[in-house]
Amino acid sequence: METNELLKIVYLGSDSNKIAALYNDKRFKMYKFTEAFAASSFLKKEKVHAIICDLNLKNFTGIEYFENLHKNSKSAKIIFFLLLEKYDKDIIKTALKTGIDDVYVVPLYADTVYKRIKFLSEIKRIRKHNKIKRQEKYKLHWSKRLFDIVVASTALILLSPLLLIVMILIKLESKGSIFYVSKRVGRGYKIFDFYKFRSMYEGADAKLKEVKNSNQYAQEVISETTGETCPQCEKLGHPCSPILYIDGYEVCENHYLKSKKNKIKSTFIKIENDPRITKVGKFIRNTSIDELPQLINVLKGDMSIVGNRPLPLYEAELLTTDEWSERFLAPAGLTGLWQVKKRGKSGSMSAEERKQLDNYYARKSSFLFDLKLIFMTIPALFQSETV
């Protein structure tokens, strides 16, 4: 999408006053429809960037319209936003689970919508590009997949006594779940559930702000959005924009984007001597035992034994440019190049170096290279730093 390109938006609903800000913004060209049939007929003839649809239509809901629209492969590629009169967490969860790109609550802000469409368009472009590239060059070879299954299965069987002991120790030391599950982004921007043994006290995410200055990768952090209340949300009594889920926080997207303008944000977060870590957590981190549940991810096909580390959603969002998106052409891995090269060396690896190593692996990935990295991983498993 060109930087100054006029964004064509279809609004399907009864009251255009809900999106008056878009009608008054020269960056948008708006098309209003009150009937779903008329909107669908228009979409077959005209190329648009996004659809904004009311939750309640005449004969069905906006979610039902989205599901029907996606039966058409051409229309399925269009960015789709659902518009609510008031904040409803259950409806938002249902909509996002269905595949709707985002949910907004009136009033709608032009800047928020513009930036979101730009970002989602870029993601779709990269995914399409990556799909072609994977088919041409980075298609996962059957031998690598077979190797992953054999190694992961064997490791889980042989290590089962150790895994059981660790699970018991985690449960005995502190309350909370044995496993830490988070959303990660892997190859081709695929999102999946990422498994680790819990190494922190329950509620550790809420303490992140307290230790943010220890971030090994931080360049300059002037403000932090997590845990803050958006003034606009507080004024309205409900979220003024879609909610982002970042490390357990619910962060208003509008507030998050504004705050990003006022700081130089570190792409990667890694805390040295993190006080949130339990005693058992310190040991399993230093020995990398906390990573062993990812063998389940390998069996599921989310990850490979060797590859680039899968990133949290908010980190992946920062790496959508052509310069850095290459790292997503390689499979997500349990171990990889940057782990064996720089891991635990007192924060000596910058975010720039890490990204360059990820791109290098994506270009040079091969079965022999993977074997070399596996052998190099063994001495890197045991580190003195608590990171």
C-alpha positions in Angstrom: 0.0 0.0 0.0 1.4 3.4 -1.0 2.0 5.9 1.8 -0.4 8.6 0.5 -2.9 6.2 -1.0 -6.6 7.1 -0.4 -8.2 4.4 1.7 -11.6 3.2 0.4 -13.9 2.1 3.2 -17.3 0.5 3.0 -19.6 1.3 5.9 -22.5 -1.1 6.4 -24.9 0.2 9.0 -27.7 2.6 9.8 -26.0 5.6 11.2 -23.0 7.2 9.5 -22.7 9.7 12.4 -20.9 6.8 14.3 -18.0 7.2 11.9 -18.3 10.9 11.2 -14.6 11.4 11.9 -13.8 9.2 8.8 -16.2 11.1 6.6 -14.5 14.3 7.5 -11.0 13.0 6.9 -9.4 13.4 3.5 -7.4 10.2 3.8 -10.7 8.2 3.4 -13.2 7.7 0.7 -16.4 6.3 2.2 -19.2 4.2 0.7 -22.3 3.8 2.9 -24.8 0.9 2.6 -27.8 0.0 4.8 -28.5 -3.3 3.0 -26.0 -6.2 3.2 -27.0 -7.4 -0.3 -26.2 -4.0 -1.8 -22.8 -3.9 0.0 -21.9 -7.4 -1.2 -22.8 -6.5 -4.8 -20.6 -3.4 -4.6 -17.7 -5.4 -3.2 -17.8 -7.7 -6.2 -17.2 -4.8 -8.5 -15.1 -2.4 -6.5 -11.8 -2.9 -4.7 -11.8 -1.5 -1.2 -9.3 -1.5 1.7 -11.7 -2.2 4.6 -15.2 -2.8 5.7 -16.7 -1.3 8.9 -19.9 -3.1 9.9 -22.4 -2.4 12.6 -23.0 -5.3 15.0 -26.8 -5.2 14.5 -28.0 -5.2 10.9 -31.6 -5.6 9.6 -31.8 -9.4 9.3 -28.7 -10.7 11.0 -25.6 -9.6 12.9 -22.4 -8.2 11.7 -20.6 -11.3 12.7 -23.0 -13.4 10.6 -22.4 -11.1 7.7 -18.6 -11.5 8.1 -18.9 -15.3 8.1 -21.1 -15.2 4.9 -18.8 -12.7 3.3 -15.8 -15.0 3.8 -17.3 -17.7 1.7 -16.2 -15.6 -1.2 -12.4 -15.9 -1.5 -12.0 -12.4 -2.9 -14.0 -10.7 -0.2 -12.2 -12.7 2.5 -9.1 -10.7 1.9 -10.7 -7.4 2.8 -9.9 -6.0 6.3 -13.1 -6.2 8.4 -13.9 -4.1 11.5 -17.0 -4.7 13.7 -18.6 -1.6 15.2 -20.3 -1.7 18.7 -22.5 0.8 20.4 -21.1 -0.2 23.8 -18.2 -2.3 25.1 -19.1 -6.0 25.4 -16.2 -8.3 26.2 -18.0 -11.5 25.2 -19.0 -10.1 21.8 -15.4 -8.9 21.2 -14.0 -12.4 22.0 -16.6 -14.1 19.7 -15.8 -11.7 16.9 -12.1 -12.0 17.1 -12.4 -15.8 17.4 -14.5 -15.8 14.2 -11.6 -14.1 12.4 -12.8 -10.5 12.3 -9.7 -8.2 12.2 -10.7 -5.8 14.9 -13.6 -4.5 17.0 -14.3 -0.9 17.7 -16.6 0.9 20.1 -18.1 4.2 19.0 -16.9 6.9 18.7 -14.4 6.0 16.0 -11.2 7.9 15.6 -9.7 8.5 12.2 -6.1 8.2 13.2 -6.7 4.8 14.9 -8.5 3.3 12.0 -6.0 4.7 9.4 -3.0 3.3 11.3 -4.7 0.0 11.9 -5.6 -0.5 8.2 -2.0 0.4 7.2 -0.6 -2.1 9.7 -3.0 -4.9 8.8 -2.5 -4.3 5.1 1.3 -4.6 5.6 0.9 -7.9 7.6 -1.3 -9.4 4.8 1.2 -8.3 2.2 4.1 -9.9 4.1 2.1 -13.1 4.7 1.3 -13.3 1.0 5.0 -12.7 0.2 6.2 -15.2 2.7 3.8 -17.8 1.5 5.3 -17.6 -2.0 8.8 -17.5 -0.7 8.2 -20.5 1.6 6.9 -22.5 -1.4 9.9 -21.5 -3.5 12.7 -21.7 -1.0 11.8 -22.2 2.6 9.3 -25.1 2.4 10.0 -27.3 5.4 11.6 -30.4 4.1 10.1 -33.8 5.1 13.5 -34.9 6.5 13.5 -31.9 8.9 10.0 -32.5 10.0 10.7 -36.2 10.5 13.9 -35.3 12.5 11.8 -32.9 14.7 9.2 -35.6 15.5 11.8 -38.3 16.3 14.0 -36.0 18.4 11.0 -34.4 20.3 9.3 -37.7 21.0 12.5 -39.4 22.2 13.4 -36.4 24.4 10.0 -36.3 26.0 10.1 -40.0 26.8 13.7 -40.0 28.2 13.2 -36.8 30.1 9.7 -37.6 31.6 11.2 -38.4 35.1 12.9 -35.0 35.2 9.8 -33.2 33.8 7.7 -34.8 36.6 10.1 -33.7 39.3 10.2 -30.1 38.0 6.5 -30.0 37.8 6.2 -31.1 41.5 8.9 -28.5 42.6 7.2 -25.7 40.8 3.9 -26.5 42.4 5.4 -26.8 45.9 7.3 -23.5 45.8 4.6 -21.1 44.7 1.0 -21.1 43.8 -0.1 -20.9 40.2 -0.1 -22.9 37.0 2.8 -25.3 36.3 3.0 -24.0 32.7 3.3 -20.6 31.3 1.3 -20.3 28.0 1.6 -17.2 25.8 0.7 -16.3 22.2 3.8 -16.3 20.0 4.4 -15.6 16.3 6.4 -18.1 14.3 7.0 -18.9 10.7 5.0 -16.8 8.2 3.5 -14.8 11.1 1.7 -17.9 12.3 0.3 -17.3 15.9 0.3 -20.3 18.3 0.3 -21.2 22.0 3.8 -21.3 23.3 4.6 -23.5 26.3 7.2 -23.1 29.1 7.5 -24.1 32.7 6.5 -21.2 34.9 9.6 -19.7 36.4 8.1 -16.6 38.0 5.8 -15.9 40.9 2.1 -15.6 40.1 1.2 -12.0 38.9 4.8 -11.4 37.7 3.5 -9.6 34.6 2.1 -6.9 36.8 5.6 -6.3 38.2 7.2 -5.8 34.8 7.1 -2.0 35.1 9.1 -2.1 38.3 12.1 -3.8 36.6 11.8 -2.3 33.1 15.1 -0.3 33.6 17.0 -3.6 33.8 16.0 -4.5 30.2 19.2 -5.7 28.5 17.9 -4.6 25.1 16.5 -1.2 26.2 17.8 1.9 24.4 15.7 4.5 26.0 12.4 4.1 27.8 10.7 7.4 28.5 7.2 6.0 29.3 5.5 2.7 29.7 1.9 2.0 28.6 1.2 -1.2 30.5 -0.7 -0.7 33.7 -1.7 2.9 32.8 -5.2 4.1 32.3 -6.1 5.7 29.0 -7.6 9.2 29.7 -10.0 8.9 26.8 -11.2 5.4 28.0 -11.7 6.8 31.5 -13.7 9.7 30.2 -16.0 7.5 28.0 -16.4 4.7 30.6 -15.4 2.1 28.1 -12.4 1.4 25.7 -12.0 4.0 23.1 -10.3 1.6 20.8 -9.5 -2.2 20.5 -7.8 -3.8 23.5 -4.3 -5.2 23.0 -3.2 -8.1 25.2 0.4 -7.6 26.1 2.0 -10.0 28.6 -1.2 -10.3 30.5 -2.1 -6.6 30.3 -5.2 -5.2 28.7 -3.9 -2.1 26.9 -6.0 0.4 25.0 -4.6 0.5 21.4 -5.2 4.2 21.0 -3.2 4.9 24.2 -0.5 2.4 23.3 0.1 3.9 19.9 0.2 7.5 21.3 2.7 6.4 23.9 4.9 4.7 21.3 5.5 8.1 19.7 6.9 9.5 22.9 9.6 6.9 23.4 12.3 4.9 21.8 11.0 1.4 22.4 13.2 -1.7 22.9 12.1 -4.5 20.6 13.2 -7.3 22.8 12.8 -7.6 26.6 15.3 -9.5 28.7 15.8 -8.6 32.4 19.0 -9.4 34.2 18.7 -10.8 37.8 14.9 -10.5 37.6 13.4 -10.4 41.1 10.2 -11.9 39.8 11.9 -15.3 39.3 11.4 -18.1 41.8 14.2 -20.2 43.2 13.2 -23.2 41.1 12.7 -20.8 38.2 16.2 -19.5 38.5 17.6 -23.1 38.3 15.4 -24.2 35.4 16.2 -21.0 33.5 19.9 -21.3 34.0 19.8 -24.9 32.8 17.1 -24.2 30.1 14.8 -26.8 31.6 12.0 -24.2 31.5 12.2 -24.5 27.7 11.5 -28.3 27.6 7.7 -28.1 27.3 8.3 -26.5 23.8 9.0 -30.1 22.7 5.2 -30.3 22.6 5.2 -27.3 20.3 7.6 -29.2 18.0 5.4 -32.3 17.9 2.4 -30.1 17.1 4.3 -28.6 14.2 4.3 -25.0 15.6 8.1 -25.1 16.0 11.2 -27.0 14.9 14.1 -28.2 17.0 16.3 -25.5 15.3 15.1 -22.2 14.0 14.4 -18.6 15.0 12.8 -17.9 18.4 9.1 -17.3 18.1 8.2 -13.7 19.3 5.4 -12.3 21.4 2.8 -10.5 19.4 3.9 -7.0 20.3 7.5 -7.8 19.3 6.5 -9.3 16.0 4.3 -6.2 15.3 7.5 -4.1 15.3 9.3 -6.4 12.7 7.0 -6.0 9.6 9.4 -4.1 7.4 11.1 -5.9 4.5 14.4 -5.5 6.3 13.4 -7.6 9.3 10.5 -9.7 8.1 12.9 -12.2 6.5 13.4 -13.9 9.9 9.8 -15.1 9.7 10.6 -17.2 6.6 12.5 -19.7 8.8 10.6 -22.0 11.2 10.3 -21.1 14.8 12.9 -23.1 16.8 13.6 -24.5 20.3 17.2 -23.4 19.8 18.9 -21.3 17.2 21.8 -19.2 16.0 21.5 -16.3 18.4 21.1 -18.6 21.5 24.4 -20.4 20.9 26.3 -17.3 19.8 25.4 -14.7 22.4 23.2 -16.2 25.1 23.8 -15.1 28.6 26.8 -13.0 27.9 25.9 -10.1 30.3 23.5 -8.5 27.7 26.3 -8.0 25.2 23.9 -8.8 22.3 21.9 -5.9 21.0 18.5 -6.2 19.5 20.1 -5.3 16.1 22.5 -8.2 16.4 19.8 -10.6 17.3 17.7 -9.6 14.3 20.6 -9.9 12.0 21.4 -13.4 13.3 17.7 -14.4 12.7 17.9 -13.2 9.1 21.2 -15.0 8.6 19.6 -18.3 9.8 16.6 -17.8 7.5 19.0 -17.5 4.5 21.5 -20.2 5.5 19.1 -22.8 7.0 20.0 -26.4 6.1 20.0 -29.8 7.8 23.8 -29.8 8.3 23.6 -26.3 9.7 20.9 -27.4 12.1 23.0 -30.3 13.4 26.0 -27.9 13.9 23.7 -25.6 16.0 22.4 -28.5 18.1 25.9 -29.5 19.1 26.7 -25.9 19.8 23.6 -25.6 22.0 24.9 -28.1 24.6 27.5 -25.8 26.2 25.1 -22.8 25.9 22.5 -24.6 28.0 24.4 -23.9 31.3 24.9 -20.2 31.9 25.7 -18.2 35.0 23.5 -15.2 34.3 19.9 -15.2 35.6 18.3 -14.0 32.3 
